[in-house]
Structures are given as structure tokens and as C-alpha cells.
Amino acid sequence: MATTRRVARVAELIKREVSNMLLKDIKDDRVGTGMVSVTDAELSGDLQHVKIFVSIYGTEEARQQTMEALASATGYIKREVGQRLSLRRVPEVVFLEDRSFERGVKVLSLINQLSREREERESIPSDEKESILIDEEEPTPSD
């Protein structure tokens, strides 16, 4: 079992090398369909498996094509990682899509929307606020 520090260091090296390969070496046009960036690499403690998280910017179709292209390039990437890093045993490579950026953008837009709504409520004069509050508190007659 490798030390935690070594696992983190090798994972960072793999992340850097795969990122360079995506930019320069992989010739598959499907990889270029969506803008791809490597966001993280998780290496198992025994250095036998690596999960490479990629963020893909583009349409859903472009994402799907890019993930298919990455899956088909896995053998090439594994071989290149082994040669470039001189590893005794090259880990099995698995690509996973990272959608955390999209979730972050969605949360940020919701926060901005709430902020705008709060500013609009605060900009209403106080006498109008009271009438709005009174209207909200009055029960509606039921039929």
C-alpha cells in the first residue's frame, strides 16, 4: 500500500499528463466537440485504479460524444501515462463526467435571483409594504 502523500502526488501527475494529452495528443474529433478539462483524478490506495473527472462544456450531444471518445481512447491514455510517468504498474483508467461546475452556476443564479427579489422588496415604500402585508394576512372566503 502506497503512502497517502505518494498517492496524491501520482494522482496529480496523472491529472496533468491526461490534461496535456487531451489538449495535444488525442486526434479523435469527438473529444474536441465539447470543451474538455480535467478537474480531478482519484487514485486508489494501491495505485491500481484511477478515476479521472472531466468537465465538458457544450450540448448534451457533445457531452455524450466526448465521453464515448474518451472511453475509446482509454487504452492509449493508459499506455501513455505508463510511459510518461515510468510507473511499474499502470492504473486502470476510468473517465467520469464532473457536473459540479453546472451545479455551482445554477446555485449562483438562484442566489442572484433571491438577491434581486430582496432588493425589489426593499425598494417598495413603507406604506405600500403595509398594504401588501395586510392583503396577504386576510383570509380568502371559501365557497
C-alpha positions in Angstrom: 0.0 0.0 0.0 1.4 3.4 -1.0 1.6 6.3 1.3 -1.1 8.9 1.2 1.4 11.5 0.0 2.6 9.3 -2.8 -0.9 8.5 -3.9 -1.8 12.3 -4.0 1.4 13.1 -5.9 0.9 10.4 -8.6 -2.7 11.4 -9.0 -1.7 15.0 -9.6 0.9 13.8 -12.2 -1.7 11.6 -13.9 -4.1 14.6 -14.0 -1.5 16.8 -15.5 -0.5 14.3 -18.2 -4.0 13.4 -19.2 -4.9 17.1 -19.5 -1.9 17.6 -21.8 -2.9 14.6 -23.8 -6.4 15.9 -24.3 -5.0 19.2 -25.5 -2.3 18.0 -27.8 -2.2 14.3 -28.5 -5.7 12.8 -28.9 -6.7 13.1 -32.5 -10.3 12.0 -32.1 -12.6 14.8 -33.3 -15.3 13.9 -30.9 -13.0 15.0 -28.0 -13.0 18.5 -29.5 -16.8 18.6 -29.8 -17.2 19.9 -26.3 -14.5 21.8 -24.4 -13.0 19.3 -22.1 -10.9 19.9 -18.9 -9.7 17.5 -16.3 -11.0 18.6 -13.0 -9.7 15.8 -10.7 -8.0 12.4 -10.6 -8.7 10.0 -7.8 -6.2 7.2 -7.4 -6.8 4.1 -5.3 -4.5 3.4 -2.4 -2.9 0.5 -4.2 -2.3 2.6 -7.3 -4.3 0.2 -9.5 -7.3 2.3 -10.4 -7.7 5.9 -11.3 -10.9 7.8 -11.8 -10.4 10.9 -14.0 -13.1 13.5 -13.7 -13.7 15.7 -16.7 -15.8 18.8 -17.1 -17.3 19.1 -20.6 -18.8 22.4 -21.8 -21.3 22.0 -24.7 -24.6 20.5 -25.6 -25.8 17.2 -24.2 -25.0 15.5 -27.6 -21.4 16.9 -27.5 -21.0 15.6 -23.9 -22.1 12.2 -24.9 -19.8 12.1 -27.9 -16.9 13.3 -25.9 -17.4 10.7 -23.2 -17.6 8.0 -25.9 -14.4 9.3 -27.4 -12.7 9.3 -24.0 -13.8 5.7 -23.4 -12.4 4.6 -26.7 -9.1 6.4 -26.0 -8.7 4.8 -22.6 -6.1 2.2 -23.8 -4.0 4.9 -25.5 -4.2 7.1 -22.4 -3.2 4.2 -20.1 -0.2 3.3 -22.3 0.9 6.9 -22.5 0.6 7.5 -18.7 2.7 4.4 -18.1 5.4 5.6 -20.5 5.5 9.2 -19.4 5.4 8.6 -15.6 7.6 5.4 -15.7 5.2 3.5 -13.5 5.8 -0.2 -12.7 2.1 -0.9 -12.8 -0.2 1.4 -14.8 -3.6 2.0 -13.2 -6.8 1.2 -14.9 -8.3 4.4 -16.2 -12.0 5.3 -15.9 -13.4 8.7 -17.1 -16.3 10.2 -15.2 -18.2 13.4 -16.1 -17.9 16.1 -13.4 -21.0 18.3 -13.4 -20.1 20.3 -10.3 -19.5 23.5 -12.3 -23.0 23.4 -13.7 -24.5 22.9 -10.3 -22.4 25.8 -9.0 -23.7 28.1 -11.8 -27.2 27.0 -11.0 -26.9 27.7 -7.3 -25.2 31.1 -8.0 -28.1 32.1 -10.4 -30.6 31.2 -7.7 -28.7 33.3 -5.1 -28.6 36.2 -7.5 -32.4 35.9 -8.2 -33.1 35.9 -4.5 -30.9 38.9 -4.0 -32.7 40.8 -6.8 -36.1 39.9 -5.3 -35.0 41.1 -1.9 -33.8 44.4 -3.4 -37.1 44.9 -5.1 -39.0 44.3 -1.9 -36.8 46.8 0.0 -37.2 49.4 -2.7 -41.1 49.5 -2.1 -42.2 52.5 0.0 -43.2 51.6 3.6 -46.9 52.5 3.2 -47.2 50.1 0.2 -45.5 47.4 2.2 -48.1 47.7 4.9 -50.9 47.3 2.4 -49.2 44.3 0.8 -48.8 42.7 4.3 -52.5 43.4 5.2 -53.6 41.9 1.9 -51.5 38.8 2.5 -52.9 38.2 6.0 -56.6 38.5 5.1 -58.1 35.1 4.6 -59.8 34.4 1.4 -63.5 33.5 1.7 -64.2 29.9 0.9 -67.2 28.9 -1.3 
